Amino acid sequence: MSRSKRFRPLLITWLVLLALTAISYALTFASLGRWALPAGVLIGAIKTALVGLVFVHLAHQRGAPRLIALASIVLVLALLVGVLLG
C-alpha cells in the first residue's frame, strides 16, 4: 500500500475532528437550552469514537478492545437518555 493511501484516512479523520471542534465551538453561542449538554456530549462521543477507531486502531482489533469501546458507547447513550428524560 502506498504512503498516500495510508495517509488519506488519517487526513480525512483529522479534518472531520477539526469540523466537529468548530461545530462544538459554534454551539457555545447558540441558545440550545436543555439540549446544550446532550449536543456537546454527543459531539464529544463522536470525536472519541473517531480517535479510537482510526488513531488507536480499534477498527482492526478483536475481542476485549471492541467490547470496551461498545460498552463506552452504551454508557454515553444511557447518560444522554438520562439527561434528556431527567
C-alpha positions, 0 to 999 in steps of 0.5 A: 500500500502506498504512503498516500493511501495510508495517509488519506484516512488519517487526513480525512479523520483529522479534518472531520475532528477539526469540523466537529471542534468548530461545530462544538465551538459554534454551539457555545453561542447558540441558545440550545437550552436543555439540549446544550449538554446532550449536543456537546456530549454527543459531539464529544462521543463522536470525536472519541469514537473517531480517535479510537477507531482510526488513531488507536486502531480499534477498527482492526482489533478483536475481542476485549478492545471492541467490547470496551469501546461498545460498552463506552458507547452504551454508557454515553447513550444511557447518560444522554437518555438520562439527561434528556428524560431527567 
